[in-house]
Amino acid sequence: MTETQKSPRILILGAGAIGAFYGLALAEAGAEVSVVVRSEYDIVKANGYALNSQQRGDKVFRPAQVLSSVEQYQGGCPDYLVVTLKVIDGLDRVSLMRSAVGPQTVIVLIENGVEIEDEIAQAFPDNELISCLAFIQVSRIAPGVIIHYAFDALTMGNFPQGVSNKCKQFSSMLISSQVGAPLTENVVSARWQKCLWNAPFNPVSVLGGPIDTIKMLNAPSGEQLIRDLMREVALVASATGNPVPEGLIDTYISSTKKAPPYKTSMALDWERGDPMEVTVILDNTLAAAKRVGVVTPCLQTVTTLIKMLQLKKSEEK
Amino acid sequence: MTETQKSPRILILGAGAIGAFYGLALAEAGAEVSVVVRSEYDIVKANGYALNSQQRGDKVFRPAQVLSSVEQYQGGCPDYLVVTLKVIDGLDRVSLMRSAVGPQTVIVLIENGVEIEDEIAQAFPDNELISCLAFIQVSRIAPGVIIHYAFDALTMGNFPQGVSNKCKQFSSMLISSQVGAPLTENVVSARWQKCLWNAPFNPVSVLGGPIDTIKMLNAPSGEQLIRDLMREVALVASATGNPVPEGLIDTYISSTKKAPPYKTSMALDWERGDPMEVTVILDNTLAAAKRVGVVTPCLQTVTTLIKMLQLKKSEEK
């Protein structure tokens, strides 16, 4: 940004660990960052967010406006509406967003999974849409308290493709705060590449334990199962027009083996009793598979099993 | 038996719930029935087995000899050595049996799973081998205390095929005690037919919960998963020369739906922390699949997952 530019006004919808982390970075870059939070409204309103990060130090993030609903946002629609809502069944993202989307508002989705953009693109056809993938280990350990463990990159690009000036501006703000924000001309392919890791490791980490990445790979036939699942995802990705790079499966397996034992987000959600991102990671992959006519027996099996587990836990509550 | 025949001498190796149930029926038919037990030796030696059955009344079964090892058996080798040992990894059935197998001893296997006979047939090539499948709900609820809930049929035939006079005699003894003991000319095919139910429902009941049969079938895509698994088992069975009857999958699904919710033996073992019969039900099916060149992705997936669970539990002990 040059000094003559007005600070962008950013509203973060669903500011959990991810939203708070990137929100602070954007605020540090000079943006006017507000948040909509629900369950931790009182604490965040009073104290802001406490962010503890070995890499970045301990900081407090005090949003410009702390709101319990989008409708309360003051000063007109934001320049960027950043959506960090978890996509889970029964959550109507579009109606939650509606009142904050003005003609000039750029919608920024920070979410896991594949094929998550269509619903938003169809609901707001005249708004620019930036789709982002977070490669970060960050957790909310108490209301308003966020721990940042490792990594920080937010890969982004416009949906369905390309990189706009607004997208570059958003990336630049993060980079100016020393947060990785690589641009991609084809964010849909980037999603499939991330899904190639997520769709196998996440459900298996829950069904097989919960267990960490190393235990999964070392179990009898464990690596084989992960590879079989990856091959199915790769076939679907390719059939949707987003072939993953040659050798990516081997790369993922070997880098996961070299990295420390890692608990997937689904395993963490499961242990906390939180809803798991079955819809965006698994159902959306299976829906794509069906649409393009790819057979995915292993993926279908783990998805059905994880839904049984989820259903059982919800009935026990 | 005619009155001129000598009472058959029967030794039951691994007399848990199944062994005690059929052992009592055989004793009631006039056989001299002894047992080898390990963990509950003292109690069974002192009190015999208490068998509680709505169908058959409450009874006490006092074996002729209660032994803690096969080597202690008095009076020469038995006419029938009935093996009710669970086939689990690390258990060497052959060496446990060795000293009780004389030239005339008929070996009777009462076990779940497929392809469990070869090892025994190769170790004792000159002995007659009867292979049995128990369709019974019976549980050991405390040392020496057995509850019989429902059913009782022991389907049997010689391995690899046929029905010998000794096999008929064994069946007749059970029938004379009002226990079902149908004879089959092709016990290997009968095993595959039972496996068609066991291999899908058992692992899914553990991985998806543990949950009962009705919850499995009612879960989203649950029936589909069970049917996919059944189709894979049917393909393997057919390729091994044991095609299952046309329509058996539909029959199994509809009869399971009509029956009361049922917890599989694997789910019960899992809840009790006992070893699950993964080897005979799943590994042996997968080994057969590999041998005959049938692809079984769903079955491989549930098998790998259940081994992860099993490994995790064993590490926690």
Interface residues (C-beta under 8 A of the other chain):
Chain A: V204 L207 G208 G209 I211 K215 M216 A219 P220 S221 G222 Q224 L225 D228 P297 C298 Q300 T301 V302 T303 T304 L305 K307 M308 L309 L311 K312
Chain B: V204 L207 G208 G209 I211 K215 M216 A219 P220 S221 G222 Q224 L225 D228 P297 C298 Q300 T301 V302 T303 T304 L305 K307 M308 L309 L311 K312
